[in-house]
Amino acid sequence: MVGSDKVKNMFKKKFPSLSSLGSDGNTSFLRAARAGHLDKVLEQLRNNVDINTSNANGLNALHLASKDGHVHVVTELLKRGANVDSATKKGNTALHIASLAGQEEVVRLLVEHGASVNVQSQNGFTPLYMAAQENHDNVVKYLLANGANQSLATEDGFTPLAVAMQQGHDKVVAVLLENDTRGKVRLPALHIAAKKDDCKAAALLLQNEHNPDVTSKSGFTPLHIASHYGNEGIANLLLNKGADVNYSAKHNITPLHVAAKWGKSNMVSLLLEKGANIESKTRDGLTPLHCAARSGHEQVVDMLLERGAPISCKTKNGLAPLHMSSQGDHVDAARILLYHRAPVDEVTVDYLTALHVAAHCGHARVAKLLLDRKADPNARALNGFTPLHIACKKNRIKVVELLLKHGASIEATTESGLTPLHVASFMGCMNIVIYLLQNEANPDVPTVRGETPLHLAARANQTDIIRILLRNGAQVDARAREQQTPLHIAARLGNVDIVMLLLQHGAAVDCTTKDLYSALHIAAKEGQDEVAAVLLENGASPTATTKKGFTPLHLAAKYGNMKVARLLLQRDAPVDAQGKNGVTPLHVASHYDHQNVALLLLDKGASPHATAKNGHTPLHIAAKKNQMDIATTLLEYGAKANAESKAGFTPLHLSAQEGHIDMSSLLLDHQADTNHKAKNGLTPLHLCAQEDRVSVASVLVKNGAEIDTTTKAGYTPLHVACHFGQLNMVRFLLDEGSKVSTSTAVGYTPLHQAAQQGHCAIINTLLEHGAPPNATTNQGQTALSIAQKLGYISVVETLKGVTEPTTITPSGTDEKYKVVSPETMQETFMSDSEDEGGEDTLLSEQPYRYLTVDEMKSLGDDSLPIDVRQDERIDSNRECMTVPPTAVDDTISPQHLKEAYSQFTTPDNIDISKQTMHVGFLVSFLVDARGGAMRGCRHSGVRVIVPPRRASMPMRVTCRYLKRDKLSHPPPLMEGEALASRILELGPVGAKFLGPVMIEVPHFGSLRGKER
């Protein structure tokens, strides 16, 4: 009640007329508004009373209703047009009155109806001042949120904060402090007081048991803030109230780090007197001395050293204070450090000295100081870079001059053999290149890979540098390790100016690399038509061949470089030149599906009948790779649809095997023979059967393909489908009337073939179509006896019921069974490897990564921005950039896996947690529901792992290593494959497991030209 009386007295002083309303005709209207009688207010308004009428002191109905919080009356008055900003004779609006009275709802209502929040009365009072004076913290918050300016003062100079502090309203003080400095701050109140050095506000906040070490979002305390701004008074107050002088904020930054970084020597002195740890380290290992040295505060550096700061203390990346002062070009700080005997050649973890740092930053003054103090001008960093290399890289000419005057070696080399001239040439630092050459730098020094500065300038497209090097006697045809010249590099990069410049200075136009690539080969490969034109104009040979026999036209065809191909043909390049394996440019264009180049070649007379070493024409290649456009073009130019390879295969064989239905139809439209037999007797239909290409087989049959045509060994397409387990094809052939009992030359029926391979579903299908189960081979074997010998339990069970007992062979025989297979296509195809279409062994850029990375990046890691003001900045993107933390999965051990597996599987008669069997095998082994891990005993390294419950029935797994030349029908292999390995044959063919099984096969590698 005391507070209520106080408010009433305040109102009587400020608004004396509230207690003595006039007795004129409007009195009843004003009284009704003051009393909150809405009905009477409305009645008076209906009697045409002026809504803005006021008493002798200027108080109207809106003022009176606002004071006592009559929200419904205020609402109605505003709705009927009452002036929201009408003022009393002393200049107070309804918002002043409601704010003083703490009528929060009325304040909100008035502001929503456009009341001015920063209106000042005669004495300069604002609504915010009124609310602050009376400790209405919610009203203060609302007004601030709606644009109230807390810096507006009364005529006496009092701000809302001042009156709140005078009255001891700590809640309002905190709200106002936290909203201070242009409304952008998000710091706690005590931090604001520390920033403003407002001891009075701080003392008020601390009186209310405020923690002196309260932290901001980034973990800084008020003492950090005071240290940043050098506010000694507030710092003393905080320390006396128990603030921790060594409090570690974010990244382990202490107040002493902050004071040292910002050069606040008074704070450094105070903090040290109060027990601050002079050796404290941030997360990255910076001491206060590092911070002061980096910022160049020599007075603080001197003070810290006098107090015993560790002069050689290093950050996690090995940076000493001297590195820091060098980085910032702080000569005086560096001089003080050296005066206190800082080691001048102290190195980082990357062996960078302070002189390296000064060279990188181009700080000649610090560099001179260091050199005067006997710093080593030839100190080598971890990668072999000297300060001179770094100055050349960063184009620091003054530092270069300084280093050379102080004895830096102009021929110093890095680990990869780079001299300063190499670096300057690559980076295009013309002044430095000229200066180095004037100081007798050798322009022909090779790197570890044999590259001269001219090579590197060509790599970096530095035309002017090349001109300078050539004028100073650089060897124009200098050869790198792979015999690569600068002309090769320029040709690859397509720099016509450099190519012309090199040729003008006598570069050999047909100079070749180790693999006999000329610059024209490289230009053709890279599609650099302008370079190719210049080279041809200067006499480059269009007929030159690489080590593998490829001309520039082959390379243009491979990479589809039409313009280069046209140029070469205009210069009479041989259109049918044969490269490796006899392939012509047309073969290459067909393989890589470059229709436009193929058309160009054909227009210029390329033969569509040209045959490679294996007898393939371009049409063979297009058919295999389903290049429809090229195939159409080739056929239009007279390519033969029935052209045979050396083994007798036509394009139709290849498209059928690959399942290309459109291609097969195209070839058939051009009279391709559906029954054409290769030398081993295979027809296109056989190859369809092998690969299960039912759709193509259907097209072939409709076009007259014989359903039971046989190979030389007597295999029909049905035999082939049964052998390879192609059930869909088996059904198709049987539906088309294929004979189920046809025998091969060794007496095998399709049923024998299916039994040998263990294809149970196919066996059932054949039996349903009347396959004779008792038929015997020339060796007297039935399908059942073959399955018994190979251990196909399910096949044996199927055949036992249909095979006559008189023909059943005992299963226990030890006689070895020799697998019988149908013929397959043995063709060597053109591959996608670079060796086929030609490749230049241009050197990679990797050894020169030092020229493109920042060797000083470690400095940035340690140079933590110690700025307590970061809390004062609002980053509008921060929320949207923050990625929510992801849940980290627990690492599951094998035991966990086993337990989880046990939990979610139904019990049976096998203990799945039991150790699996580990046995060795020679050729075969038996696996059952227990699973097992088997390793080959013949030092092969092969291991087969079958987890528990993966085998649906006991089965014998066979595993043989075979040599290709020992096989009657080896699998198709590309040229160059199987050079260092053997073929692995696993059986039974088509075996099905209930889940994945693992096969570990040893890996073989070889070295070719020192490359893996």
Sequence and secondary structure as in RCSB ss.txt:
>XXXX:A:sequence
MVGSDKVKNMFKKKFPSLSSLGSDGNTSFLRAARAGHLDKVLEQLRNNVDINTSNANGLNALHLASKDGHVHVVT
ELLKRGANVDSATKKGNTALHIASLAGQEEVVRLLVEHGASVNVQSQNGFTPLYMAAQENHDNVVKYLLANGANQ
SLATEDGFTPLAVAMQQGHDKVVAVLLENDTRGKVRLPALHIAAKKDDCKAAALLLQNEHNPDVTSKSGFTPLHI
ASHYGNEGIANLLLNKGADVNYSAKHNITPLHVAAKWGKSNMVSLLLEKGANIESKTRDGLTPLHCAARSGHEQV
VDMLLERGAPISCKTKNGLAPLHMSSQGDHVDAARILLYHRAPVDEVTVDYLTALHVAAHCGHARVAKLLLDRKA
DPNARALNGFTPLHIACKKNRIKVVELLLKHGASIEATTESGLTPLHVASFMGCMNIVIYLLQNEANPDVPTVRG
ETPLHLAARANQTDIIRILLRNGAQVDARAREQQTPLHIAARLGNVDIVMLLLQHGAAVDCTTKDLYSALHIAAK
EGQDEVAAVLLENGASPTATTKKGFTPLHLAAKYGNMKVARLLLQRDAPVDAQGKNGVTPLHVASHYDHQNVALL
LLDKGASPHATAKNGHTPLHIAAKKNQMDIATTLLEYGAKANAESKAGFTPLHLSAQEGHIDMSSLLLDHQADTN
HKAKNGLTPLHLCAQEDRVSVASVLVKNGAEIDTTTKAGYTPLHVACHFGQLNMVRFLLDEGSKVSTSTAVGYTP
LHQAAQQGHCAIINTLLEHGAPPNATTNQGQTALSIAQKLGYISVVETLKGVTEPTTITPSGTDEKYKVVSPETM
QETFMSDSEDEGGEDTLLSEQPYRYLTVDEMKSLGDDSLPIDVRQDERIDSNRECMTVPPTAVDDTISPQHLKEA
YSQFTTPDNIDISKQTMHVGFLVSFLVDARGGAMRGCRHSGVRVIVPPRRASMPMRVTCRYLKRDKLSHPPPLME
GEALASRILELGPVGAKFLGPVMIEVPHFGSLRGKER
>XXXX:A:secstr
 HHHHHHHHHHHHH GGGGS   STTHHHHHHHHHT HHHHHHHHHTT  TT B TTS BHHHHHHHTT HHHHH
HHHHTT  TT   TT   HHHHHHHHT HHHHHHHHHTT  TT   TT   HHHHHHHTT HHHHHHHHHTT  T
T   TT   HHHHHHHHT HHHHHHHHHTTTTTT    HHHHHHHTT HHHHHHHHHTT  TT   TTS  HHHH
HHHHT HHHHHHHHHTT  TT   GGG  HHHHHHHTT HHHHHHHHHTT  TT   TT   HHHHHHHHT HHH
HHHHHHTT  TT   TT   HHHHHHHTT HHHHHHHHHTT  TT   TT   HHHHHHHHT HHHHHHHHHTT 
 TT   TTS  HHHHHHHTT HHHHHHHHHTT  TT   TT   HHHHHHHHT HHHHHHHHHTT  TT   TTS
  HHHHHHHTT HHHHHHHHHTT  TT   TTS  HHHHHHHHT HHHHHHHHHTT  TT   TT   HHHHHHH
HT HHHHHHHHHTT  TT   TT   HHHHHHHTT HHHHHHHHHTT  TT   GGG  HHHHHHHTT HHHHHH
HHHTT  TT   TT   HHHHHHHTT HHHHHHHHHTT  TT   TTS  HHHHHHHHT HHHHHHHHHTT  TT
   TT   HHHHHHHHT HHHHHHHHHTT  TT   TT   HHHHHHHTT HHHHHHHHHTT  TT   TT   H
HHHHHHHT HHHHHHHHHTT  TT   TTS  HHHHHHHHT HHHHHHHHTTS GGG   TT             
      SSHHHH       SGGGGGGTS TTHHHHHH     GGGGG   TTHHHH            HHHHHHH
HHHTS   SS TTS   EEEESSEEEE TT EEEEESSS   EEEE TT BSS EEEEEEEE GGG SS     T
TTTSS  EEEEESTT  BSS  EEE       BTTB 
